[in-house]
Amino acid sequence: MIRLFPRRGQWPFLLPLCLFLTFLPLYPADAADRLARRIVSLGPINTENLFLMGAGESLIGCTTYCNYPPAARQKEKIGTVLQLDVEKIIALNPDLIVATGLTSPQQVAQFERLGIKVVHFHQPRNFTEICDNFLLMGKMTGHLPEAARVVEVARKRVAAIGQAVASLPRPKVFLQIGANPLFVSVGDAFTSDYLTLAGGLNIAQDESRGQYDYERVLARDPDVILIAIMGGETGIAGEERRKWLRYSALAAAKSGRVHVLDPDLICSPTPVSFVKALALVAELLHPGLRLAATEE
């Protein structure tokens, strides 16, 4: 039986992060040379990772979207992901700012001119980069042993899920991460790893752009459709699900295998959340497969 991490909390600013899947990782050569003791985080994923590895005490400021874990809500707020209070950040006197792919290059340059180290953690393209980002942050904060333990467990669980689905049929899958226009999970996005590592075939695997159209989905006729956008069953995601079910010729519609997923889980790439999301997807792709979720 495969053991998974307990369910994590939710935070609201996720769909834009999912749509920026083409950012490439870029780290300064000396990113981990000196241990950071006063850190400002410019995005929820960075904040969550800091707490996950035990570096939460070094966090002195974060965005209003940084609500998980609950302790993050008590940290000084320095604006939103897209609108930062630069003067407030400077006043906090950080020795490290951990930025995201949505951080303005002009603001980064301003911080660097003032002698403040900035390290970008761009949107990862796969599970390997999720782990690499986490380990780099662990090295910068002096929590590399703790980060390495988290990554080791995550990698073992991903491998175990892979073994559990290895001999099972591989259904064709479509993962929708945006509507109006339609956005999908493509091959160079970490969300595509959910589909392939869970034993499925991503129908958009070979696409280079996330924007898609309904006609192509109909032509490729997926066996399973997964929807991970804000709104839930009673909002936009629910409307999209009902729309897909009306296409009676679709294999997924015929079998009723059109599922709305929690975007807070699917679009939050930490080692812990990735494993939990992967197990959920694996169970949806392979009815009858049960991967127990228990806390260690």
C-alpha positions in Angstrom: 0.0 0.0 0.0 1.3 3.4 -0.9 1.2 6.1 1.7 0.7 9.7 0.8 0.9 13.0 2.4 -2.1 14.5 4.3 -4.3 17.0 2.5 -2.8 20.5 2.4 -4.6 23.8 2.7 -5.8 26.0 -0.1 -4.7 29.4 -1.4 -6.5 31.3 -4.1 -3.9 32.7 -6.6 -3.2 29.6 -8.8 -4.7 29.8 -12.3 -2.3 32.6 -13.5 0.7 30.5 -12.3 -0.6 27.5 -14.2 -0.9 29.5 -17.4 2.7 30.7 -17.2 4.1 27.2 -17.9 6.7 28.3 -20.4 9.1 30.2 -18.0 12.5 28.5 -17.8 14.5 28.2 -14.5 17.4 30.7 -14.2 19.5 30.9 -11.0 22.5 33.0 -10.3 25.7 31.0 -10.0 26.2 32.1 -6.4 22.6 31.6 -5.4 23.4 29.3 -2.5 26.8 30.7 -1.4 25.5 32.5 1.7 22.8 31.3 4.1 19.7 33.5 4.1 18.3 34.6 7.5 15.9 37.3 6.5 13.8 36.2 3.6 11.0 37.9 1.7 8.9 35.6 -0.5 7.1 37.0 -3.6 4.8 34.0 -4.2 2.7 31.4 -2.4 4.7 28.4 -3.7 8.0 29.8 -2.4 6.4 30.6 1.0 4.9 27.1 1.3 8.3 25.5 0.4 10.1 27.5 3.1 7.7 26.3 5.8 7.8 22.7 4.4 11.6 22.5 4.9 11.5 24.2 8.3 12.7 27.6 7.3 9.5 29.5 8.2 11.2 31.4 11.0 13.5 33.1 8.5 10.6 34.4 6.5 10.0 38.1 7.4 7.6 39.0 4.6 5.3 37.5 2.0 2.4 38.4 -0.3 -1.3 38.6 0.6 -1.8 35.4 -1.4 0.6 33.5 0.9 -2.0 31.8 3.2 -0.6 28.3 3.6 0.5 27.1 6.1 -1.6 29.2 8.5 1.6 30.6 10.1 2.2 32.4 6.8 -0.8 34.6 7.4 1.0 36.1 10.4 3.9 37.3 8.4 4.3 40.9 7.3 2.4 41.4 4.0 4.3 43.2 1.2 1.6 43.4 -1.5 0.2 40.9 -4.1 2.2 38.7 -6.5 1.8 41.3 -9.2 1.7 44.5 -7.2 4.5 44.7 -4.6 5.1 47.4 -2.0 8.8 48.0 -2.9 9.4 50.5 -0.1 8.0 48.1 2.5 10.2 45.3 1.2 13.3 47.5 1.4 12.4 48.6 5.0 12.3 45.0 6.1 16.0 44.8 5.3 16.0 41.3 3.7 19.2 39.4 2.8 17.3 37.4 0.2 14.2 37.8 -1.9 12.8 34.7 -3.6 11.0 35.8 -6.7 8.6 34.0 -9.1 8.1 34.0 -12.9 5.5 36.8 -12.4 7.9 39.2 -10.6 8.6 42.3 -12.6 12.2 42.4 -14.1 12.3 46.2 -13.3 11.6 45.5 -9.6 14.2 42.8 -9.5 16.7 45.2 -11.0 15.8 47.8 -8.4 16.4 45.4 -5.5 19.7 44.3 -7.0 20.9 47.9 -7.4 20.3 48.2 -3.6 22.5 45.2 -3.0 19.6 42.8 -2.1 20.1 39.3 -3.4 17.2 38.1 -5.6 16.8 34.5 -6.7 14.1 33.5 -9.2 12.2 30.3 -8.8 10.4 30.1 -12.1 7.5 27.8 -12.8 9.0 24.2 -13.0 8.5 22.2 -16.1 8.4 18.8 -14.4 8.6 16.9 -11.2 12.4 16.9 -11.4 12.5 20.6 -11.4 10.1 20.8 -8.6 12.5 18.8 -6.5 15.5 20.8 -7.8 13.9 24.1 -6.8 13.2 22.7 -3.4 16.7 21.5 -2.8 18.2 24.8 -4.0 16.0 26.7 -1.5 17.1 24.3 1.2 20.7 25.0 0.5 20.2 28.8 0.5 18.5 28.7 3.9 20.7 26.1 5.6 17.9 23.5 5.6 19.3 21.2 2.9 19.1 18.0 5.0 15.5 18.6 5.8 14.7 19.5 2.1 16.6 16.4 1.0 14.5 14.2 3.3 11.2 15.6 1.9 12.5 15.1 -1.7 13.6 11.5 -1.0 10.2 10.6 0.3 8.4 12.3 -2.6 10.6 10.5 -5.2 10.0 7.1 -3.6 6.3 7.7 -3.6 6.2 8.8 -7.2 8.2 5.7 -8.1 5.8 3.5 -6.1 2.8 5.0 -7.9 4.6 4.3 -11.2 5.0 0.7 -10.3 1.3 0.4 -9.3 0.2 1.6 -12.7 2.9 0.1 -14.9 0.9 -2.9 -16.0 -2.4 -1.1 -16.4 -4.0 0.2 -19.7 -3.0 3.8 -20.6 -6.0 5.9 -21.2 -6.0 9.1 -23.3 -6.3 12.1 -21.0 -7.0 15.8 -21.4 -6.2 18.2 -18.5 -7.9 21.6 -18.8 -6.4 24.4 -16.7 -8.1 27.4 -18.2 -11.3 28.5 -19.9 -12.2 31.4 -22.3 -9.9 30.8 -24.0 -9.3 27.1 -23.4 -5.9 26.3 -21.9 -4.5 22.8 -21.5 -1.6 21.0 -19.9 1.1 20.6 -22.6 4.2 18.4 -22.6 6.7 20.8 -21.1 4.5 21.7 -18.1 4.8 20.0 -14.7 1.1 19.3 -14.8 1.7 17.0 -17.8 3.8 14.8 -15.5 0.6 14.0 -13.5 -0.8 12.4 -16.6 2.2 10.4 -17.8 3.5 9.3 -14.4 0.0 8.2 -13.4 -0.1 5.9 -16.4 -2.0 8.0 -18.9 -1.4 9.5 -22.4 -1.6 13.3 -22.5 -3.4 14.2 -25.8 -1.7 17.6 -25.8 1.8 16.1 -25.0 3.3 17.4 -28.3 1.8 20.9 -28.2 4.1 23.8 -27.6 1.4 26.3 -26.6 -1.2 26.0 -23.9 -4.0 27.6 -25.8 -6.2 25.0 -27.4 -9.6 24.6 -29.1 -12.5 22.3 -28.5 -12.4 20.8 -32.0 -8.9 19.4 -31.4 -10.1 17.8 -28.1 -13.1 16.2 -29.9 -10.8 14.9 -32.7 -8.4 13.3 -30.2 -11.3 11.8 -28.2 -9.9 11.5 -24.7 -11.0 8.7 -22.4 -10.7 11.0 -19.4 -11.1 14.8 -19.0 -9.7 16.5 -15.9 -10.6 20.1 -15.1 -8.4 22.1 -12.7 -9.6 25.7 -12.9 -11.0 28.1 -10.3 -14.7 27.8 -9.7 -15.4 24.3 -8.6 -18.5 22.3 -9.4 -20.8 25.3 -9.1 -18.6 27.8 -10.9 -16.6 27.9 -14.1 -15.2 24.5 -13.7 -18.6 23.0 -13.3 -19.8 24.8 -16.4 -16.9 23.3 -18.3 -17.7 19.9 -17.1 -21.3 20.2 -18.2 -20.2 21.5 -21.6 -17.9 18.4 -22.1 -20.7 16.0 -21.0 -22.9 17.4 -23.7 -20.5 16.2 -26.4 -22.1 12.7 -26.4 -19.7 11.3 -29.0 -16.7 11.8 -26.7 -15.4 8.7 -25.0 -15.1 10.6 -21.7 -18.6 11.9 -21.9 -20.0 8.4 -22.7 -18.4 7.0 -19.6 -19.0 10.0 -17.4 -15.3 10.3 -16.8 -15.1 14.1 -16.7 -13.8 15.2 -13.3 -13.4 18.6 -11.6 -10.2 18.8 -9.5 -9.0 21.2 -6.9 -6.7 23.7 -8.6 -5.1 24.6 -5.3 -3.7 21.0 -5.3 -3.1 20.5 -9.0 -1.4 23.8 -9.7 0.8 24.0 -6.6 4.1 22.4 -7.4 5.8 21.5 -4.1 7.2 17.9 -3.7 4.4 17.1 -1.1 1.5 18.5 -3.1 2.8 16.9 -6.3 2.7 13.4 -4.8 -0.8 13.9 -3.4 -2.1 15.2 -6.8 -0.4 12.4 -8.7 -2.1 9.8 -6.5 -5.5 11.4 -7.1 -5.0 11.5 -10.9 -3.8 7.9 -10.9 -7.0 6.8 -9.1 -9.1 8.7 -11.6 -7.3 7.2 -14.6 -7.5 3.7 -13.3 -10.9 2.9 -11.6 -10.4 0.4 -8.8 -6.9 1.6 -8.0 -6.7 2.7 -4.3 -3.7 4.6 -3.0 -4.2 5.1 0.8 -3.4 8.6 2.1 -2.1 8.4 5.7 0.2 10.7 7.6 3.6 9.4 8.6 
